[in-house]
Amino acid sequence: RTYPRKAIEALTALFLTLKRYQPTFSDQKFQIKLLLGARTGSFAYQHLLPLGGVGGLRGYREKEFLGNRLMYVTANYIVGQNWLRHLPLNYIPIWDGVSLGVFAEAGYAWIADPANVDAGLFDLGEFELNDLRSDIGLSIYFAENLLRIDLARRTDRGDDNWRVLFRILDKF
């Protein structure tokens, strides 16, 4: 499919999301998601792409990284109730609706060219792979992911505490 030249010139953002859900054993599953994003035309705060906190890179502060380029990958392994019911925790009232998971994430958001608000969508600027930040953690899911509690820790330095985050109605 071809587009008129004016439509291509008006394009100011490009986003790519790749997701994979892989069942493993019983009700366990592996999930992986890759997000790539680029935006041009504005450095206004509301137009920048945020990363950090409950939506991505959970071991970091909310919106710790902002930019007009974004790269983010998360991998989750979730263990459902079929395996967990064998643990002697049935005395917990909501135990029947609990699932557990572990995750690892990596990503970064940056400005491709601070001197050029209209840098091309495929211009990564000075980005290098060692710019990526990462974290690891544990998730507790309630009622099929209606509520999620995350314990996350960034991996780039050892003096940070674990962060506790709450998420309602999360979509992977």
C-alpha positions in Angstrom: 0.0 0.0 0.0 1.4 3.4 -0.9 0.6 6.7 0.8 0.6 10.2 -0.7 3.8 12.1 0.1 2.0 14.7 2.2 0.6 11.9 4.5 4.1 10.6 5.1 5.5 14.1 5.9 2.6 14.6 8.4 3.6 11.5 10.3 4.9 12.6 13.7 5.0 9.3 15.7 5.8 5.6 15.1 5.2 2.9 17.7 5.8 -0.8 17.5 4.6 -3.3 20.1 5.4 -7.0 19.9 3.9 -9.5 22.4 4.2 -13.2 22.9 2.2 -15.3 25.3 3.6 -18.8 25.7 1.8 -21.4 27.9 4.3 -23.7 29.7 3.1 -26.2 32.3 -0.5 -26.4 33.5 -1.6 -22.9 34.1 1.8 -21.3 34.0 2.8 -18.9 31.2 5.7 -16.9 29.9 5.0 -13.4 28.5 7.3 -11.1 26.7 6.7 -7.6 25.3 8.8 -5.3 23.3 7.9 -1.6 22.8 9.7 0.8 20.4 8.6 4.4 20.0 9.6 7.5 18.2 8.0 10.9 18.2 8.9 14.2 16.4 7.7 17.7 16.3 7.7 18.7 20.0 9.7 18.6 23.2 6.6 19.6 25.3 6.3 17.5 28.4 3.0 16.0 27.4 4.4 14.8 24.1 7.4 13.0 25.5 7.5 9.3 26.0 7.7 8.3 29.7 9.4 5.2 31.2 9.8 4.3 34.8 7.3 3.2 37.5 4.2 1.1 37.4 3.8 1.2 33.6 7.4 0.0 32.8 10.7 -0.3 34.6 9.0 -0.8 37.9 12.2 -0.5 39.9 12.6 3.2 39.0 10.6 6.3 39.9 7.5 7.3 38.0 8.5 8.8 34.6 12.2 8.8 35.6 13.1 8.7 31.9 11.5 11.0 29.3 12.3 11.4 25.7 11.2 11.4 22.1 12.6 7.9 21.7 11.7 4.8 23.8 12.8 1.2 23.9 11.4 -1.2 26.5 11.2 -5.0 26.9 9.6 -7.0 29.8 9.6 -10.7 30.4 7.2 -12.3 32.9 6.8 -15.8 34.1 3.5 -16.4 35.9 2.6 -19.4 38.1 -1.1 -19.9 38.5 -3.3 -21.5 41.1 -2.9 -25.2 39.9 0.6 -25.2 41.3 0.1 -22.8 44.2 -2.8 -24.8 45.8 -0.2 -27.4 46.8 1.4 -24.8 49.2 0.0 -24.9 52.8 -1.5 -21.4 52.6 -5.2 -22.2 52.3 -5.8 -20.4 55.6 -5.3 -17.1 53.7 -8.9 -16.0 52.7 -8.1 -14.9 49.2 -5.6 -17.6 48.4 -7.8 -19.2 45.8 -7.5 -16.2 43.5 -3.7 -15.6 43.8 -1.0 -16.1 41.2 2.7 -15.3 41.5 5.1 -14.1 38.9 8.7 -13.0 38.4 9.8 -10.4 35.9 12.8 -8.8 34.4 12.7 -5.5 32.4 15.1 -3.3 30.4 14.5 -0.1 28.7 15.3 3.6 28.2 13.7 6.8 27.0 15.9 9.6 25.6 16.0 12.7 23.3 17.4 11.8 19.9 18.7 15.3 19.1 18.1 18.1 21.6 18.9 20.7 18.9 16.4 19.3 16.4 12.8 18.7 17.4 12.1 17.3 13.9 14.8 14.6 13.9 13.8 11.7 11.7 11.8 9.0 13.3 14.5 6.4 12.7 17.3 8.7 14.1 18.3 7.2 17.4 20.8 10.0 18.2 23.5 9.2 20.6 21.8 6.0 22.0 24.0 3.0 22.8 23.0 -0.4 24.3 24.8 0.4 27.5 22.3 3.2 28.1 19.6 0.6 28.8 18.4 0.4 32.4 17.0 -2.8 34.0 15.2 -4.2 37.0 13.9 -7.4 38.4 11.1 -8.3 40.7 8.2 -10.4 42.0 4.5 -9.9 41.2 1.5 -11.1 43.2 -1.7 -11.2 41.1 -5.2 -11.2 42.6 -8.4 -12.3 40.8 -6.9 -13.0 37.3 -4.8 -9.7 37.3 -7.6 -7.5 38.6 -5.1 -6.3 41.1 -1.3 -6.6 41.0 1.3 -5.9 43.6 4.9 -5.7 42.4 8.1 -5.8 44.4 10.8 -4.4 42.1 14.5 -3.5 42.4 16.7 -1.8 39.8 19.8 -3.7 38.9 22.3 -0.8 38.1 23.2 -0.1 41.8 22.9 -2.1 45.0 22.1 0.6 47.5 18.4 1.1 46.5 15.5 -0.4 48.4 12.9 -2.5 46.9 9.9 -0.6 45.5 6.3 -1.7 46.1 3.8 -0.8 43.4 0.1 -1.4 43.1 -1.7 -1.7 39.7 -5.5 -2.2 39.1 -6.8 -3.6 35.8 -3.5 -4.1 34.1 -3.3 -5.1 30.5 -0.1 -6.9 29.3 
